[in-house]
């Protein structure tokens, strides 16, 4: 099984409930969305070569090459393989083969737009970091369909036993009204699913705005946190 991969590297997880954890990141090529705040736009399309450290190898890569790269990059403090992108669920068959080839916990970072692919890999994912996009992210022309798919994906991972949490990127335009559908959707699935409100970093967002959004969501959900993009703050990949 082959996949187009943009890069493989070891770094610090900068987002969500595992922020600060060291991981080997496998960044896949390809994404169906066009979020205005995207910080990995170069991975939206296929590239001819994948970067591993300071060397480049021809795409597409097979799972054996990826496993060898992960092994080479592993360190004593590394804890997970992080599948990111782009959108990794576009490569669900590759993920199945990869996960079956390693005992290391799999951490999936997904925009959650493909519940049919989530269904395929859910039993192999240890940690599912699922995005919910907001209207102001301008990710798609069909926001209602995207939100429905995201909530279905979250429910799939949660019900199948993956440790599941939700990230929502907060912009200056973000309001209680714009997060209402996300909050109510999570509450309907399980109000204990953690919601991470993530101010895009760096950003000039008023603290009272963030606290107000937290209190609004906290009236419906039991675990609401505000965590900025730590990797952007300390300027690491």
C-alpha positions in Angstrom: 0.0 0.0 0.0 1.4 3.4 -1.0 0.5 7.0 0.0 1.7 10.5 -0.9 3.3 11.9 2.3 4.5 15.4 2.6 6.9 14.9 5.6 7.8 12.7 8.5 9.4 14.2 11.6 9.7 14.1 15.4 8.4 17.1 17.3 6.1 18.4 20.1 2.4 18.1 19.8 1.2 21.7 20.0 -2.6 21.3 20.1 -5.3 19.6 22.1 -5.2 17.6 25.3 -1.8 16.1 24.5 -0.1 19.4 23.9 3.6 19.1 25.0 3.8 15.4 24.2 6.6 14.3 21.9 5.4 12.4 18.7 6.5 11.2 15.4 4.4 13.1 12.8 3.4 11.6 9.5 1.9 14.4 7.4 -0.2 13.1 4.5 -0.8 15.1 1.3 -4.3 16.1 0.2 -7.2 17.9 1.8 -10.8 18.5 0.8 -11.1 21.8 2.7 -9.7 25.3 2.3 -9.7 26.8 5.8 -8.6 30.4 5.9 -6.3 29.9 8.9 -4.6 26.8 7.5 -0.9 26.7 8.4 0.0 23.6 6.2 -1.4 24.8 2.8 1.6 23.3 1.1 0.4 19.8 2.0 -3.0 20.2 0.4 -1.7 18.8 -2.9 0.5 15.9 -3.8 4.3 16.5 -3.8 6.9 14.5 -5.7 9.1 14.0 -2.7 8.7 13.4 1.0 11.0 15.1 3.5 12.5 13.0 6.3 15.0 15.0 8.3 17.2 16.8 5.8 16.7 14.2 3.0 14.0 13.7 0.4 12.6 10.5 -1.0 10.3 9.9 -3.9 6.6 9.7 -3.4 4.5 7.6 -3.1 5.8 5.8 0.0 5.0 2.3 1.1 4.3 1.4 4.7 7.6 -0.4 5.1 9.5 2.9 4.3 7.3 4.8 6.7 7.7 2.3 9.5 11.5 2.5 9.0 11.4 6.3 9.2 9.3 6.2 12.3 11.8 3.8 14.0 14.7 6.0 13.0 13.0 9.1 14.5 11.8 7.5 17.7 13.3 8.7 21.0 12.9 7.6 24.6 10.4 10.4 25.3 8.3 9.9 22.1 4.8 8.5 22.9 2.7 8.4 19.7 2.6 8.3 15.9 0.6 11.3 14.9 -1.2 11.0 11.6 -1.8 14.5 10.3 -2.1 16.4 7.1 -3.6 17.5 4.9 -6.3 15.1 5.8 -5.1 11.6 6.8 -8.5 9.9 6.5 -8.2 10.2 2.7 -5.6 7.4 3.1 -7.6 5.0 5.3 -6.3 1.9 3.6 -2.7 3.0 4.2 -3.6 3.8 7.8 -5.0 0.3 8.3 -1.8 -1.3 7.0 0.4 1.1 9.0 -1.4 0.6 12.3 -1.3 -3.2 11.9 2.5 -3.0 11.5 3.3 -1.3 14.7 2.4 -1.6 18.4 2.9 2.1 18.9 -0.3 4.1 19.8 -1.9 5.9 16.9 -2.9 9.5 17.3 -5.1 10.8 14.5 -5.5 14.5 13.7 -8.5 14.8 11.4 -10.9 17.5 10.0 -13.5 14.7 10.6 -15.1 15.2 7.2 -15.1 11.6 6.1 -17.2 9.4 8.5 -17.1 6.5 5.9 -13.3 6.4 6.3 -13.5 6.9 10.0 -15.6 3.8 10.2 -12.9 1.8 8.4 -10.1 2.7 10.8 -11.9 3.5 14.1 -10.8 0.2 15.8 -7.1 1.0 15.1 -7.0 4.6 16.4 -6.0 5.1 20.0 -6.6 8.9 20.2 -8.8 10.8 17.8 -8.3 14.6 17.6 -11.4 15.8 15.6 -12.0 19.3 14.3 -15.3 21.0 14.0 -15.1 23.9 11.6 -17.1 27.1 12.0 -18.8 29.2 9.4 -16.2 31.9 9.7 -13.4 29.4 8.8 -14.7 29.4 5.2 -13.7 25.8 4.8 -16.4 24.8 2.4 -19.4 26.1 0.4 -21.6 23.5 2.1 -21.2 24.1 5.8 -24.2 22.1 6.9 -23.0 18.9 5.2 -19.6 19.3 6.7 -20.8 19.8 10.2 -23.1 16.8 9.9 -20.1 14.7 8.7 -17.9 15.9 11.5 -20.4 15.1 14.2 -20.9 11.6 12.7 -17.1 11.0 12.7 -16.8 12.1 16.3 -19.6 9.7 17.3 -17.9 6.9 15.4 -14.5 7.3 17.2 -16.1 7.9 20.6 -18.4 4.9 20.3 -15.6 2.6 19.2 -13.4 3.3 22.1 -10.9 5.8 20.8 -10.0 8.6 23.2 -11.8 11.3 21.4 -11.7 15.1 21.8 -12.8 18.0 19.7 -10.9 21.1 18.6 -12.5 24.3 17.5 -10.3 27.1 16.1 -11.3 30.5 17.5 -11.0 33.6 15.4 -11.7 37.2 16.2 -15.1 36.7 14.4 -16.0 33.7 16.5 -19.2 34.2 18.7 -21.4 32.2 20.9 -23.8 32.0 18.0 -21.2 30.5 15.6 -20.2 27.8 18.1 -23.7 26.9 19.1 -24.1 24.1 16.5 -20.8 22.5 17.5 -21.5 22.7 21.2 -25.0 21.2 20.9 -23.8 18.5 18.5 -21.1 17.4 21.0 -23.6 17.5 23.9 -26.0 15.2 21.9 -23.2 12.6 21.4 -21.8 12.8 25.0 -21.4 16.0 27.1 -18.2 14.6 28.6 -16.2 14.7 25.3 -13.5 17.3 25.8 -13.9 20.5 23.8 -10.7 22.5 23.1 -11.2 26.1 22.1 -8.1 26.9 20.2 -7.3 30.6 19.4 -5.4 30.7 16.2 -1.9 31.5 17.1 -0.5 34.2 17.0 -3.7 36.1 17.3 -5.1 39.3 18.8 -8.1 37.8 20.5 -9.6 39.5 23.6 -9.3 37.3 26.7 -12.9 38.2 27.7 -14.1 36.9 24.4 -12.3 33.6 25.1 -13.6 33.3 28.6 -17.1 34.1 27.4 -17.0 31.3 24.8 -15.7 28.9 27.5 -18.5 29.8 29.9 -21.1 29.4 27.1 -19.8 26.0 26.1 -19.3 25.0 29.7 -23.1 25.4 30.4 -23.6 22.3 28.1 -20.3 20.4 28.2 -18.4 19.1 31.3 -14.8 19.5 29.9 -14.1 22.8 28.1 -10.5 24.1 27.8 -8.7 26.9 26.1 -5.3 25.9 24.7 -3.4 28.0 22.1 -1.2 26.5 19.5 1.9 25.8 21.6 4.1 24.8 18.7 3.4 28.2 17.1 4.2 30.0 20.3 7.6 28.4 20.7 8.3 28.3 17.0 8.8 24.6 16.4 7.5 22.5 13.4 
